[in-house]
Amino acid sequence: MPKILKKHLNQSIMLMVIFIDLNMFFIGIKRIDLSCE
């Protein structure tokens, strides 16, 4: 059971990291758009 829990935790961390990366990416695009105007 703990092994399954650990695997689930790792997947959750990976999803969080991907989500944060996407947010940073979109924030970067928005800043570029604002600086171009």
PyMOL Python script that loads the backbone (N, CA, C, O; Angstrom):
from pymol import cmd

cmd.read_pdbstr("""\
ATOM      1  N   MET A   1       0.826  -1.223   0.000  1.00  0.00           N
ATOM      2  CA  MET A   1       0.000   0.000   0.000  1.00  0.00           C
ATOM      3  C   MET A   1       0.860   1.274   0.000  1.00  0.00           C
ATOM      4  O   MET A   1       0.610   2.164  -0.813  1.00  0.00           O
ATOM      5  N   PRO A   2       1.855   1.392   0.874  1.00  0.00           N
ATOM      6  CA  PRO A   2       2.696   2.602   0.858  1.00  0.00           C
ATOM      7  C   PRO A   2       3.382   2.806  -0.496  1.00  0.00           C
ATOM      8  O   PRO A   2       3.601   3.939  -0.924  1.00  0.00           O
ATOM      9  N   LYS A   3       3.721   1.689  -1.172  1.00  0.00           N
ATOM     10  CA  LYS A   3       4.380   1.795  -2.475  1.00  0.00           C
ATOM     11  C   LYS A   3       3.461   2.486  -3.481  1.00  0.00           C
ATOM     12  O   LYS A   3       3.897   3.353  -4.238  1.00  0.00           O
ATOM     13  N   ILE A   4       2.184   2.094  -3.482  1.00  0.00           N
ATOM     14  CA  ILE A   4       1.200   2.710  -4.380  1.00  0.00           C
ATOM     15  C   ILE A   4       1.034   4.192  -4.024  1.00  0.00           C
ATOM     16  O   ILE A   4       0.950   5.048  -4.904  1.00  0.00           O
ATOM     17  N   LEU A   5       0.990   4.473  -2.732  1.00  0.00           N
ATOM     18  CA  LEU A   5       0.842   5.859  -2.279  1.00  0.00           C
ATOM     19  C   LEU A   5       2.017   6.697  -2.755  1.00  0.00           C
ATOM     20  O   LEU A   5       1.837   7.823  -3.219  1.00  0.00           O
ATOM     21  N   LYS A   6       3.233   6.143  -2.640  1.00  0.00           N
ATOM     22  CA  LYS A   6       4.432   6.869  -3.055  1.00  0.00           C
ATOM     23  C   LYS A   6       4.391   7.150  -4.552  1.00  0.00           C
ATOM     24  O   LYS A   6       4.749   8.239  -4.999  1.00  0.00           O
ATOM     25  N   LYS A   7       3.951   6.155  -5.323  1.00  0.00           N
ATOM     26  CA  LYS A   7       3.854   6.334  -6.775  1.00  0.00           C
ATOM     27  C   LYS A   7       2.853   7.434  -7.101  1.00  0.00           C
ATOM     28  O   LYS A   7       3.105   8.274  -7.965  1.00  0.00           O
ATOM     29  N   HIS A   8       1.718   7.428  -6.409  1.00  0.00           N
ATOM     30  CA  HIS A   8       0.685   8.441  -6.627  1.00  0.00           C
ATOM     31  C   HIS A   8       1.227   9.829  -6.281  1.00  0.00           C
ATOM     32  O   HIS A   8       0.959  10.802  -6.985  1.00  0.00           O
ATOM     33  N   LEU A   9       1.991   9.909  -5.191  1.00  0.00           N
ATOM     34  CA  LEU A   9       2.574  11.178  -4.761  1.00  0.00           C
ATOM     35  C   LEU A   9       3.537  11.697  -5.821  1.00  0.00           C
ATOM     36  O   LEU A   9       3.532  12.886  -6.140  1.00  0.00           O
ATOM     37  N   ASN A  10       4.365  10.804  -6.368  1.00  0.00           N
ATOM     38  CA  ASN A  10       5.314  11.201  -7.409  1.00  0.00           C
ATOM     39  C   ASN A  10       4.579  11.743  -8.631  1.00  0.00           C
ATOM     40  O   ASN A  10       5.004  12.740  -9.216  1.00  0.00           O
ATOM     41  N   GLN A  11       3.482  11.097  -9.020  1.00  0.00           N
ATOM     42  CA  GLN A  11       2.698  11.557 -10.173  1.00  0.00           C
ATOM     43  C   GLN A  11       2.110  12.933  -9.890  1.00  0.00           C
ATOM     44  O   GLN A  11       2.097  13.795 -10.768  1.00  0.00           O
ATOM     45  N   SER A  12       1.623  13.143  -8.672  1.00  0.00           N
ATOM     46  CA  SER A  12       1.039  14.435  -8.302  1.00  0.00           C
ATOM     47  C   SER A  12       2.094  15.533  -8.373  1.00  0.00           C
ATOM     48  O   SER A  12       1.821  16.628  -8.865  1.00  0.00           O
ATOM     49  N   ILE A  13       3.303  15.243  -7.882  1.00  0.00           N
ATOM     50  CA  ILE A  13       4.396  16.222  -7.921  1.00  0.00           C
ATOM     51  C   ILE A  13       4.748  16.540  -9.372  1.00  0.00           C
ATOM     52  O   ILE A  13       4.955  17.703  -9.718  1.00  0.00           O
ATOM     53  N   MET A  14       4.818  15.514 -10.223  1.00  0.00           N
ATOM     54  CA  MET A  14       5.136  15.729 -11.636  1.00  0.00           C
ATOM     55  C   MET A  14       4.082  16.616 -12.297  1.00  0.00           C
ATOM     56  O   MET A  14       4.420  17.525 -13.055  1.00  0.00           O
ATOM     57  N   LEU A  15       2.803  16.352 -12.009  1.00  0.00           N
ATOM     58  CA  LEU A  15       1.726  17.169 -12.582  1.00  0.00           C
ATOM     59  C   LEU A  15       1.837  18.614 -12.103  1.00  0.00           C
ATOM     60  O   LEU A  15       1.648  19.544 -12.886  1.00  0.00           O
ATOM     61  N   MET A  16       2.143  18.803 -10.821  1.00  0.00           N
ATOM     62  CA  MET A  16       2.299  20.153 -10.278  1.00  0.00           C
ATOM     63  C   MET A  16       3.443  20.884 -10.967  1.00  0.00           C
ATOM     64  O   MET A  16       3.318  22.061 -11.305  1.00  0.00           O
ATOM     65  N   VAL A  17       4.560  20.187 -11.175  1.00  0.00           N
ATOM     66  CA  VAL A  17       5.726  20.796 -11.836  1.00  0.00           C
ATOM     67  C   VAL A  17       5.369  21.206 -13.258  1.00  0.00           C
ATOM     68  O   VAL A  17       5.713  22.304 -13.696  1.00  0.00           O
ATOM     69  N   ILE A  18       4.676  20.321 -13.983  1.00  0.00           N
ATOM     70  CA  ILE A  18       4.261  20.633 -15.360  1.00  0.00           C
ATOM     71  C   ILE A  18       3.322  21.838 -15.357  1.00  0.00           C
ATOM     72  O   ILE A  18       3.448  22.728 -16.198  1.00  0.00           O
ATOM     73  N   PHE A  19       2.383  21.866 -14.416  1.00  0.00           N
ATOM     74  CA  PHE A  19       1.420  22.963 -14.319  1.00  0.00           C
ATOM     75  C   PHE A  19       2.134  24.287 -14.058  1.00  0.00           C
ATOM     76  O   PHE A  19       1.818  25.299 -14.684  1.00  0.00           O
ATOM     77  N   ILE A  20       3.099  24.283 -13.133  1.00  0.00           N
ATOM     78  CA  ILE A  20       3.863  25.497 -12.815  1.00  0.00           C
ATOM     79  C   ILE A  20       4.667  25.938 -14.039  1.00  0.00           C
ATOM     80  O   ILE A  20       4.730  27.130 -14.342  1.00  0.00           O
ATOM     81  N   ASP A  21       5.283  24.983 -14.745  1.00  0.00           N
ATOM     82  CA  ASP A  21       6.055  25.315 -15.945  1.00  0.00           C
ATOM     83  C   ASP A  21       5.162  25.983 -16.987  1.00  0.00           C
ATOM     84  O   ASP A  21       5.560  26.972 -17.601  1.00  0.00           O
ATOM     85  N   LEU A  22       3.964  25.449 -17.187  1.00  0.00           N
ATOM     86  CA  LEU A  22       3.032  26.032 -18.163  1.00  0.00           C
ATOM     87  C   LEU A  22       2.636  27.446 -17.745  1.00  0.00           C
ATOM     88  O   LEU A  22       2.574  28.347 -18.581  1.00  0.00           O
ATOM     89  N   ASN A  23       2.368  27.643 -16.456  1.00  0.00           N
ATOM     90  CA  ASN A  23       2.007  28.978 -15.969  1.00  0.00           C
ATOM     91  C   ASN A  23       3.136  29.962 -16.225  1.00  0.00           C
ATOM     92  O   ASN A  23       2.888  31.072 -16.695  1.00  0.00           O
ATOM     93  N   MET A  24       4.381  29.574 -15.924  1.00  0.00           N
ATOM     94  CA  MET A  24       5.545  30.432 -16.161  1.00  0.00           C
ATOM     95  C   MET A  24       5.654  30.762 -17.648  1.00  0.00           C
ATOM     96  O   MET A  24       5.946  31.898 -18.022  1.00  0.00           O
ATOM     97  N   PHE A  25       5.416  29.757 -18.491  1.00  0.00           N
ATOM     98  CA  PHE A  25       5.492  29.925 -19.947  1.00  0.00           C
ATOM     99  C   PHE A  25       4.479  30.964 -20.422  1.00  0.00           C
ATOM    100  O   PHE A  25       4.822  31.859 -21.195  1.00  0.00           O
ATOM    101  N   PHE A  26       3.224  30.848 -19.960  1.00  0.00           N
ATOM    102  CA  PHE A  26       2.176  31.783 -20.379  1.00  0.00           C
ATOM    103  C   PHE A  26       2.420  33.183 -19.819  1.00  0.00           C
ATOM    104  O   PHE A  26       2.157  34.176 -20.498  1.00  0.00           O
ATOM    105  N   ILE A  27       2.923  33.270 -18.578  1.00  0.00           N
ATOM    106  CA  ILE A  27       3.249  34.581 -17.995  1.00  0.00           C
ATOM    107  C   ILE A  27       4.343  35.240 -18.835  1.00  0.00           C
ATOM    108  O   ILE A  27       4.295  36.445 -19.083  1.00  0.00           O
ATOM    109  N   GLY A  28       5.318  34.459 -19.270  1.00  0.00           N
ATOM    110  CA  GLY A  28       6.394  34.980 -20.121  1.00  0.00           C
ATOM    111  C   GLY A  28       5.852  35.512 -21.433  1.00  0.00           C
ATOM    112  O   GLY A  28       6.271  36.577 -21.886  1.00  0.00           O
ATOM    113  N   ILE A  29       4.924  34.786 -22.054  1.00  0.00           N
ATOM    114  CA  ILE A  29       4.317  35.223 -23.319  1.00  0.00           C
ATOM    115  C   ILE A  29       3.548  36.530 -23.100  1.00  0.00           C
ATOM    116  O   ILE A  29       3.650  37.450 -23.911  1.00  0.00           O
ATOM    117  N   LYS A  30       2.788  36.614 -22.021  1.00  0.00           N
ATOM    118  CA  LYS A  30       2.013  37.826 -21.732  1.00  0.00           C
ATOM    119  C   LYS A  30       2.947  39.020 -21.553  1.00  0.00           C
ATOM    120  O   LYS A  30       2.648  40.112 -22.037  1.00  0.00           O
ATOM    121  N   ARG A  31       4.071  38.830 -20.866  1.00  0.00           N
ATOM    122  CA  ARG A  31       5.026  39.924 -20.653  1.00  0.00           C
ATOM    123  C   ARG A  31       5.613  40.373 -21.982  1.00  0.00           C
ATOM    124  O   ARG A  31       5.784  41.570 -22.211  1.00  0.00           O
ATOM    125  N   ILE A  32       5.923  39.425 -22.861  1.00  0.00           N
ATOM    126  CA  ILE A  32       6.477  39.764 -24.177  1.00  0.00           C
ATOM    127  C   ILE A  32       5.435  40.566 -24.968  1.00  0.00           C
ATOM    128  O   ILE A  32       5.771  41.564 -25.605  1.00  0.00           O
ATOM    129  N   ASP A  33       4.176  40.129 -24.925  1.00  0.00           N
ATOM    130  CA  ASP A  33       3.104  40.836 -25.636  1.00  0.00           C
ATOM    131  C   ASP A  33       2.956  42.265 -25.104  1.00  0.00           C
ATOM    132  O   ASP A  33       2.786  43.201 -25.885  1.00  0.00           O
ATOM    133  N   LEU A  34       3.021  42.433 -23.785  1.00  0.00           N
ATOM    134  CA  LEU A  34       2.871  43.759 -23.188  1.00  0.00           C
ATOM    135  C   LEU A  34       4.041  44.656 -23.572  1.00  0.00           C
ATOM    136  O   LEU A  34       3.839  45.841 -23.840  1.00  0.00           O
ATOM    137  N   SER A  35       5.249  44.124 -23.604  1.00  0.00           N
ATOM    138  CA  SER A  35       6.425  44.931 -23.927  1.00  0.00           C
ATOM    139  C   SER A  35       6.456  45.296 -25.410  1.00  0.00           C
ATOM    140  O   SER A  35       7.063  46.299 -25.784  1.00  0.00           O
ATOM    141  N   CYS A  36       5.812  44.496 -26.256  1.00  0.00           N
ATOM    142  CA  CYS A  36       5.781  44.780 -27.695  1.00  0.00           C
ATOM    143  C   CYS A  36       4.808  45.913 -28.015  1.00  0.00           C
ATOM    144  O   CYS A  36       5.016  46.655 -28.975  1.00  0.00           O
ATOM    145  N   GLU A  37       3.751  46.050 -27.221  1.00  0.00           N
ATOM    146  CA  GLU A  37       2.745  47.079 -27.514  1.00  0.00           C
ATOM    147  C   GLU A  37       3.295  48.483 -27.306  1.00  0.00           C
ATOM    148  O   GLU A  37       2.578  49.463 -27.508  1.00  0.00           O
TER     149      GLU A  37
END
""", "prot")
cmd.dss("prot")
cmd.show_as("cartoon", "prot")
cmd.util.cbc("prot")
cmd.orient("prot")
